[in-house]
Amino acid sequence: MADRAQQANEYMKAKMGFTPRMFQVINTVAPESGERFADYYATVWADGALSKKVKELMFTAIGVSYCSPRCLIHVIPAIEAGATDGEIFEAVSVGTVAAGFVPGGPGIPYAFEYALKVLGIAASFRKGEKWEYLEPPKYNHGVY
């Protein structure tokens, strides 16, 4: 089953540009689920009226506005789709301001910290350094 999980992880990476941490765990027991999610993701994020890069930057900004640590990973496929540091900065700036308008949301000062985290992730990724910042899941089914 470990080989099958790795196959699903690689499929997701090829389709999505990354393998979400939750699917690295899910793929150990239901790899087809990860592959079908990757197919869906590739359809939604495909270039269309908006480019994949813009969609990934939008999702990164949403992650900043809601202070969602797991959404910040979308900066990686944004970079792989050609996002510049200037584009990333503008996206997280919009996300920071939006945090002040999210009903019951975190507010601008907290979102600012997430914006800085995104910029740090982008810088580390571009240098080829370790950029993962979240602790491994507590119940990881032996994946980590």
RODO-2510 file (C-alpha; in nm, 4 decimals, decimal comma):
residues 144
     n   res          X          Y          Z
     1     m     0,0000     0,0000     0,0000
     2     a     0,2967     0,2353     0,0620
     3     d     0,3928     0,2186    -0,3059
     4     r     0,0332     0,2954    -0,4032
     5     a     0,0233     0,5939    -0,1662
     6     q     0,3488     0,7251    -0,3154
     7     q     0,2053     0,6819    -0,6634
     8     a    -0,1012     0,8864    -0,5633
     9     n     0,1210     1,1541    -0,4043
    10     e     0,3233     1,1819    -0,7247
    11     y     0,0054     1,1983    -0,9336
    12     m    -0,1221     1,4830    -0,7165
    13     k     0,2096     1,6677    -0,7424
    14     a     0,2014     1,6376    -1,1214
    15     k    -0,1615     1,7539    -1,1485
    16     m    -0,1620     2,0200    -0,8752
    17     g     0,1971     2,1325    -0,8294
    18     f     0,1976     2,0068    -0,4689
    19     t     0,0531     1,7287    -0,2565
    20     p    -0,1615     1,8602     0,0302
    21     r    -0,0538     1,7274     0,3687
    22     m    -0,3990     1,5866     0,4414
    23     f    -0,3798     1,3805     0,1230
    24     q    -0,0352     1,2514     0,2104
    25     v    -0,2193     1,0833     0,4979
    26     i    -0,5436     1,0011     0,3122
    27     n    -0,3488     0,8473     0,0239
    28     t    -0,2163     0,5798     0,2618
    29     v    -0,5681     0,4386     0,2943
    30     a    -0,7614     0,5743    -0,0073
    31     p    -0,5213     0,6787    -0,2841
    32     e    -0,7966     0,6964    -0,5455
    33     s    -0,9565     0,9771    -0,3446
    34     g    -0,6408     1,1834    -0,3731
    35     e    -0,6144     1,1214    -0,7436
    36     r    -0,9753     1,2224    -0,8090
    37     f    -0,9295     1,5352    -0,5972
    38     a    -0,6222     1,6179    -0,8067
    39     d    -0,8290     1,5799    -1,1237
    40     y    -1,0917     1,8168    -0,9833
    41     y    -0,8272     2,0643    -0,8692
    42     a    -0,6563     2,0606    -1,2086
    43     t    -0,9914     2,1371    -1,3741
    44     v    -1,0778     2,4296    -1,1454
    45     w    -0,7279     2,5777    -1,1451
    46     a    -0,6616     2,5269    -1,5166
    47     d    -0,5920     2,8309    -1,7298
    48     g    -0,9203     2,9767    -1,8493
    49     a    -1,0581     3,3299    -1,8308
    50     l    -0,8187     3,3600    -1,5357
    51     s    -0,4755     3,2024    -1,5420
    52     k    -0,3684     2,9322    -1,2971
    53     k    -0,1222     3,1839    -1,1553
    54     v    -0,3963     3,4365    -1,0804
    55     k    -0,6196     3,1698    -0,9261
    56     e    -0,3374     3,0496    -0,6989
    57     l    -0,2613     3,4086    -0,5956
    58     m    -0,6308     3,4608    -0,5226
    59     f    -0,6383     3,1538    -0,3017
    60     t    -0,3213     3,2652    -0,1239
    61     a    -0,4849     3,6036    -0,0565
    62     i    -0,7927     3,4258     0,0795
    63     g    -0,5681     3,2237     0,3099
    64     v    -0,4154     3,5467     0,4394
    65     s    -0,7537     3,7136     0,4870
    66     y    -0,8835     3,4213     0,6940
    67     c    -0,5468     3,3483     0,8616
    68     s    -0,5645     2,9918     0,7334
    69     p    -0,2196     2,8386     0,7733
    70     r    -0,2960     2,5504     0,5395
    71     c    -0,4020     2,7770     0,2520
    72     l    -0,0678     2,9566     0,2396
    73     i     0,0834     2,6627     0,0514
    74     h    -0,0903     2,7954    -0,2614
    75     v     0,1963     3,0398    -0,3022
    76     i     0,4102     2,7440    -0,4199
    77     p     0,2000     2,6559    -0,7277
    78     a     0,1589     3,0307    -0,7885
    79     i     0,5383     3,0596    -0,8108
    80     e     0,5558     2,7507    -1,0300
    81     a     0,2959     2,9150    -1,2556
    82     g     0,5211     3,2206    -1,2891
    83     a     0,4188     3,4508    -1,0021
    84     t     0,6754     3,7185    -0,9292
    85     d     0,7623     3,8485    -0,5839
    86     g     0,5808     4,1717    -0,6722
    87     e     0,2634     3,9827    -0,7644
    88     i     0,2819     3,7783    -0,4443
    89     f     0,3292     4,0951    -0,2388
    90     e     0,0268     4,2604    -0,3990
    91     a    -0,1884     3,9493    -0,3497
    92     v    -0,1027     3,9191     0,0201
    93     s    -0,1540     4,2946     0,0608
    94     v    -0,5082     4,2573    -0,0719
    95     g    -0,5584     3,9584     0,1596
    96     t    -0,4374     4,1627     0,4556
    97     v    -0,6840     4,4432     0,3872
    98     a    -0,9650     4,1924     0,3217
    99     a    -0,9091     4,0468     0,6700
   100     g    -1,0538     4,3684     0,8086
   101     f    -1,3789     4,2998     0,6228
   102     v    -1,4250     3,9300     0,6980
   103     p    -1,7278     3,9114     0,9322
   104     g    -1,5934     3,7969     1,2669
   105     g    -1,2587     3,7560     1,0972
   106     p    -0,9077     3,7911     1,2286
   107     g    -0,8456     4,1546     1,1431
   108     i    -0,5639     4,3268     0,9615
   109     p    -0,2893     4,3003     1,2294
   110     y    -0,3180     3,9203     1,2400
   111     a    -0,3455     3,8830     0,8634
   112     f    -0,0312     4,0947     0,8287
   113     e     0,1590     3,8179     1,0092
   114     y     0,0250     3,5643     0,7589
   115     a     0,1235     3,7901     0,4708
   116     l     0,4779     3,7964     0,6072
   117     k     0,4711     3,4169     0,6405
   118     v     0,3734     3,3848     0,2718
   119     l     0,6615     3,6094     0,1688
   120     g     0,8968     3,3984     0,3806
   121     i     0,7680     3,0739     0,2288
   122     a     0,8145     3,2165    -0,1208
   123     a     1,1699     3,3298    -0,0440
   124     s     1,2644     2,9914     0,1045
   125     f     1,1079     2,8013    -0,1853
   126     r     1,2917     3,0139    -0,4425
   127     k     1,6227     2,9439    -0,2633
   128     g     1,5513     2,5712    -0,2556
   129     e     1,5357     2,5782     0,1246
   130     k     1,2927     2,3939     0,3508
   131     w     0,9728     2,5984     0,3539
   132     e     0,7267     2,3736     0,5403
   133     y     0,6205     2,5522     0,8572
   134     l     0,3429     2,3355     1,0006
   135     e     0,3918     2,0573     1,2513
   136     p     0,3147     1,7093     1,1201
   137     p    -0,0406     1,5937     1,1895
   138     k    -0,0830     1,4229     1,5263
   139     y    -0,2535     1,1192     1,3723
   140     n    -0,0524     1,0598     1,0631
   141     h    -0,1073     0,6889     0,9950
   142     g     0,2703     0,6362     0,9839
   143     v     0,3294     0,8810     0,6978
   144     y     0,5673     1,1215     0,8730
***
